[in-house]
Amino acid sequence: MTGLRINDLKKSFDSTTVLDNISFAVSEGEFCILLGPSGCGKTTILRLIAGLEQQDKGEIYIGEQEVSTLTPKERNIAMVFQSYALYPHLNVYENMSFSLRIKKTPGHEIDAVVKKTADLLDIADLLRRKPKELSGGQRQRVAIGRAIVRNPSLFLFDEPLSNLDAKLRTATRVELAKLHRKLGSTIVYVTHDQTEAMTLGQKIILLNNGIIQQIGTPDDLYGRPANVFVAGFIGSPQMNFIEGSVVVKDEKQFFRSPACTIDISNRPALKDYIGKNIIMGIRPEFLTPDEGPLTARIELVEHLGSETIIYARAAGIGITARILSGFQGREGQDITFSFDNKGIHFFHNGIRIA
């Protein structure tokens, strides 16, 4: 196992900056997620680590070695792409053993490592099949197996599940998590899917426009978002945002907006923002149809079996609530919501302040 360290990485294509002074570290054996919307720079980081692109500035350390001048082959990494990239004319065994045969590894060693890896991935009965005879999930496991047999210092995954249907994606995600626990390998994994990030990642690096927005555990990004972008990107449905200001009345502190007024005397950090415009964010799962400070009109109700999503509008502001099933309200009805204080966040100039 080997860790990874990135120092002040910068990359531009022509006059467009795609990465701006990126720095982070991945510990040995850690499952690290590069997360963000399309075009945020996450795949470019992966390609720079792999040596498929050259940075304009900065350093890349794999273990203790600075690898910027090394070829991809010399970096001892294995990359798994979303396209699988299997050789169609070779069977599974031949695909998995290809890199070992190129290195002239003795046949008995190849046979042992391929069969051990096939058992690990539950594809031992597929070794004589061609890629066209496999399902999408099986092909992806073969691609992962081909990477494992190389015994790399670092695994790089570039959106490996994006070509799978929803059911298979979920199943393969579970298998990847189990595989990581068995191997204990260092993994850097690119995705735009927050569900993959939250369920697989021990560390998440969330990017936007080539800049790191926050680094932390899934709980960090969900429970303590650094800014409005992180708060809005993490969580489904998206966090509700209500613009307002901090006011004082009868020696109490309130958040006041056209949609609601709530007592925030228990948030002493907000006293520095009295009279200033701030944003209150509250996650849909922390809104409850009950006697409370927010009155809205229901626009749509989605019954999803185990849960119900309520879309409503208050003073022109869209409000989304996620509750357990059994809700009987209908479109056009007025509804009041109470808040769970645990799910409320406050932002000023886009930055979380409480």
C-alpha positions in Angstrom: 0.0 0.0 0.0 1.1 3.5 -0.8 -0.3 7.0 0.0 -0.6 9.9 -2.4 0.2 13.6 -1.9 -0.7 16.5 -4.2 1.0 19.9 -3.8 -0.3 23.1 -5.5 -1.4 21.4 -8.7 -2.3 23.7 -11.5 -3.4 22.9 -15.1 -4.7 24.9 -18.0 -5.8 24.1 -21.5 -5.1 27.0 -23.7 -6.4 30.0 -21.8 -8.8 28.0 -19.6 -7.7 27.1 -16.1 -9.1 23.7 -15.2 -7.2 23.2 -11.9 -6.2 26.0 -9.6 -3.6 25.2 -6.8 -5.0 21.8 -5.8 -3.5 20.2 -2.7 -4.6 17.1 -0.8 -3.3 13.9 0.6 -4.6 10.3 0.6 -3.4 8.0 3.3 -2.3 4.4 2.7 -5.3 2.2 2.3 -7.8 5.0 2.1 -10.7 5.1 -0.3 -10.7 8.7 -1.5 -13.5 10.2 -3.7 -13.0 13.1 -6.2 -16.5 14.4 -6.5 -18.1 17.3 -8.4 -20.2 18.3 -11.4 -19.1 17.7 -15.0 -16.2 19.9 -15.9 -15.0 20.5 -12.4 -11.5 19.0 -13.0 -11.8 15.7 -11.2 -10.9 13.5 -14.2 -8.0 15.9 -15.1 -6.6 15.3 -11.6 -6.8 11.5 -12.1 -5.1 11.8 -15.5 -2.3 13.9 -14.0 -1.8 11.3 -11.2 -1.6 8.6 -13.9 0.8 10.5 -16.1 -1.6 10.8 -19.0 -1.4 14.6 -18.8 1.4 16.9 -17.5 0.6 19.6 -15.0 1.7 23.2 -15.5 2.7 23.5 -11.9 2.8 21.4 -8.7 4.1 18.1 -7.4 2.6 14.6 -7.3 4.0 12.1 -4.7 3.1 8.4 -4.8 4.6 7.2 -1.5 7.7 9.2 -1.0 8.6 9.5 -4.7 7.8 12.6 -6.8 6.5 11.1 -10.0 5.9 14.1 -12.3 8.8 13.2 -14.6 7.9 9.4 -14.7 6.0 7.7 -17.5 2.6 6.1 -16.6 4.3 2.7 -16.7 6.9 3.8 -14.2 4.3 5.1 -11.7 3.0 1.6 -10.8 -0.6 2.6 -10.8 -3.7 0.8 -12.2 -6.5 2.7 -13.8 -10.0 1.4 -14.3 -12.1 3.3 -16.9 -15.9 3.6 -17.3 -15.5 2.0 -20.7 -14.0 -1.3 -19.4 -11.4 -1.3 -22.3 -11.3 -5.1 -22.5 -9.7 -6.8 -25.5 -12.8 -8.3 -27.3 -10.8 -11.1 -29.0 -9.3 -12.3 -25.6 -11.2 -14.3 -23.0 -11.4 -13.2 -19.4 -8.3 -15.1 -18.3 -6.3 -13.6 -21.2 -7.5 -10.1 -20.5 -6.6 -10.4 -16.8 -3.2 -11.9 -17.4 -2.3 -9.6 -20.4 0.0 -7.2 -18.4 1.7 -10.0 -16.6 2.5 -11.8 -19.9 3.9 -8.6 -21.3 6.2 -8.4 -18.3 7.2 -12.1 -19.0 6.0 -13.2 -15.6 6.4 -17.0 -15.2 3.3 -18.9 -16.3 2.7 -20.6 -12.9 2.8 -17.2 -11.2 0.3 -15.8 -13.7 -2.0 -18.7 -13.2 -2.0 -18.4 -9.4 -2.6 -14.7 -9.3 -5.3 -14.7 -12.0 -7.2 -17.5 -10.3 -6.9 -16.0 -6.8 -8.2 -12.6 -8.2 -11.0 -14.3 -10.0 -12.1 -16.0 -6.8 -11.9 -12.7 -5.0 -14.2 -11.1 -7.6 -16.5 -14.1 -8.0 -15.7 -14.5 -11.7 -13.8 -17.8 -11.6 -16.5 -19.5 -13.7 -16.1 -16.8 -16.4 -12.4 -17.2 -17.2 -13.0 -18.8 -20.6 -15.7 -16.4 -21.8 -15.2 -13.5 -24.2 -16.2 -10.0 -23.1 -19.3 -10.1 -25.5 -20.6 -13.0 -23.4 -20.6 -11.0 -20.2 -23.0 -8.6 -18.6 -22.0 -5.0 -17.9 -21.3 -5.8 -14.2 -19.2 -8.9 -15.1 -17.1 -6.8 -17.6 -16.5 -4.2 -14.9 -15.3 -6.9 -12.5 -13.0 -8.2 -15.1 -11.6 -4.7 -15.7 -11.0 -4.4 -11.9 -9.4 -7.8 -11.8 -7.0 -6.9 -14.6 -6.0 -4.0 -12.4 -5.6 -6.0 -9.2 -3.3 -8.7 -10.8 -0.7 -5.9 -11.5 -0.4 -5.3 -7.7 -0.2 -1.6 -8.2 0.8 1.0 -5.6 -2.4 3.0 -6.3 -5.8 2.3 -7.9 -7.4 5.0 -10.0 -11.1 4.6 -10.9 -12.7 7.0 -13.5 -16.5 6.8 -13.1 -16.4 3.0 -13.3 -20.1 2.4 -12.7 -21.6 5.1 -15.0 -22.4 2.6 -17.8 -24.4 0.3 -15.5 -28.1 0.4 -14.9 -29.4 1.6 -11.5 -29.9 -1.8 -10.0 -26.5 -3.1 -11.2 -24.8 0.1 -10.1 -26.0 -0.4 -6.6 -24.9 -4.0 -6.5 -21.5 -3.3 -7.9 -21.0 -0.4 -5.5 -21.5 -2.8 -2.6 -19.0 -5.2 -4.2 -16.5 -2.4 -4.5 -16.8 -1.5 -0.9 -16.3 -5.2 0.1 -13.3 -5.5 -2.2 -11.6 -2.5 -0.7 -12.0 -3.9 2.8 -10.5 -7.2 1.6 -7.6 -5.6 -0.3 -6.9 -2.6 1.9 -5.6 -0.8 -1.2 -5.3 3.0 -1.7 -8.0 4.1 -4.1 -8.7 7.4 -5.8 -12.2 7.2 -7.3 -13.8 9.8 -9.6 -17.6 10.3 -9.7 -20.3 12.9 -10.1 -22.7 10.7 -8.2 -23.0 11.8 -4.6 -24.6 8.5 -3.6 -21.5 6.6 -4.7 -19.3 9.2 -3.0 -21.2 9.1 0.3 -21.4 5.3 0.5 -17.9 4.4 -0.8 -15.7 7.2 0.4 -13.7 7.4 3.6 -12.5 10.8 2.4 -14.4 13.1 -0.1 -12.7 15.9 -2.1 -15.5 18.1 -3.5 -14.5 20.3 -6.4 -16.2 23.0 -8.5 -14.6 25.0 -11.3 -11.2 23.5 -10.7 -11.1 24.6 -7.0 -11.5 22.3 -3.9 -14.6 23.3 -2.0 -14.2 21.0 0.9 -12.3 17.9 2.0 -13.7 15.6 4.7 -15.6 12.5 5.6 -19.1 12.0 4.2 -20.5 13.1 7.6 -18.4 16.3 7.4 -19.8 17.3 4.1 -23.3 16.4 4.9 -23.4 17.8 8.5 -21.0 20.7 8.3 -20.9 22.0 4.7 -18.3 24.6 4.2 -20.3 26.8 1.9 -23.6 27.0 -0.1 -22.2 25.0 -3.0 -21.3 22.0 -0.8 -24.6 22.3 1.1 -26.5 22.3 -2.2 -24.5 19.6 -3.9 -24.6 17.0 -1.1 -28.0 15.6 -0.1 -31.0 14.6 -2.2 -33.4 16.3 -2.5 -31.3 19.4 -2.3 -31.1 21.6 0.8 -33.7 24.4 1.0 -32.2 27.9 1.0 -34.2 30.9 2.4 -32.7 34.4 2.2 -33.3 36.7 5.2 -31.6 38.7 7.9 -30.7 38.6 11.6 -32.8 40.9 13.8 -33.2 41.5 17.5 -36.5 41.9 19.3 -37.2 41.9 23.0 -33.6 40.9 23.6 -34.1 37.8 21.5 -32.3 37.0 18.2 -34.4 36.0 15.2 -33.9 35.0 11.5 -36.5 36.9 9.6 -37.5 36.3 6.0 -40.6 36.7 3.9 -41.3 33.0 4.3 -40.8 32.7 8.1 -39.4 34.1 11.3 -37.6 31.8 13.7 -35.9 32.2 17.1 -32.1 31.8 16.7 -31.1 32.9 20.2 -29.4 29.5 20.6 -27.0 30.5 17.8 -24.6 33.0 19.5 -22.3 33.0 16.5 -25.0 34.9 14.5 -24.9 38.0 16.8 -22.1 39.3 14.6 -24.5 39.3 11.6 -27.3 41.4 13.1 -28.8 43.6 10.3 -26.9 41.6 7.6 -28.4 39.5 4.9 -27.8 35.8 5.4 -29.1 32.5 4.0 -30.7 29.8 6.1 -30.3 26.3 4.7 -32.4 23.4 5.9 -32.3 19.9 4.6 -35.7 18.4 3.4 -35.5 15.5 5.9 -35.4 18.0 8.9 -38.8 19.6 7.9 -41.9 18.1 9.5 -45.6 18.8 8.6 -46.6 20.1 12.0 -47.4 23.3 13.8 -44.4 25.5 13.0 -43.1 28.8 11.7 -43.2 28.0 8.0 -46.5 28.1 6.1 -46.4 26.9 2.5 -48.8 25.8 -0.3 -48.3 22.3 -1.6 -47.5 22.1 -5.3 -46.7 18.4 -5.8 -46.6 15.3 -3.6 -44.4 12.3 -4.7 -45.3 9.0 -2.9 -42.2 6.8 -3.2 -43.2 3.9 -1.0 -41.1 4.2 2.1 -41.0 8.0 1.9 -42.9 11.0 0.5 -41.4 14.1 -1.1 -43.5 17.3 -0.6 -42.8 20.2 -3.0 -44.4 23.5 -1.7 -44.0 27.2 -2.1 -43.8 29.9 0.7 -43.6 33.6 -0.2 -42.4 32.7 -3.7 -39.6 30.4 -2.3 -39.6 26.7 -3.2 -39.6 24.4 -0.2 -38.9 20.6 -0.3 -39.6 18.2 2.5 -38.8 14.5 2.8 -41.0 12.6 5.2 -42.0 9.0 6.0 -44.9 7.5 3.9 -48.5 8.1 5.0 -48.8 11.8 4.2 -52.4 12.6 3.2 -52.0 16.2 2.0 -52.9 17.2 -1.6 -51.8 19.8 -4.1 -53.2 23.2 -3.4 -53.5 22.8 0.3 -51.7 25.0 2.8 -49.3 23.2 5.2 -47.1 24.3 8.1 -43.7 22.9 8.8 -41.6 22.8 12.0 -37.8 22.6 11.9 -35.4 20.3 13.5 -32.6 22.6 14.6 -30.0 19.9 13.8 -30.7 20.4 10.1 -30.4 24.2 10.0 -27.3 25.9 8.7 -26.6 29.6 8.1 -24.4 31.2 5.4 -23.1 34.7 4.7 -21.5 35.6 1.4 -21.8 31.9 0.5 -19.7 30.7 3.5 -21.2 28.7 6.4 -21.2 30.8 9.6 -23.3 28.6 12.0 
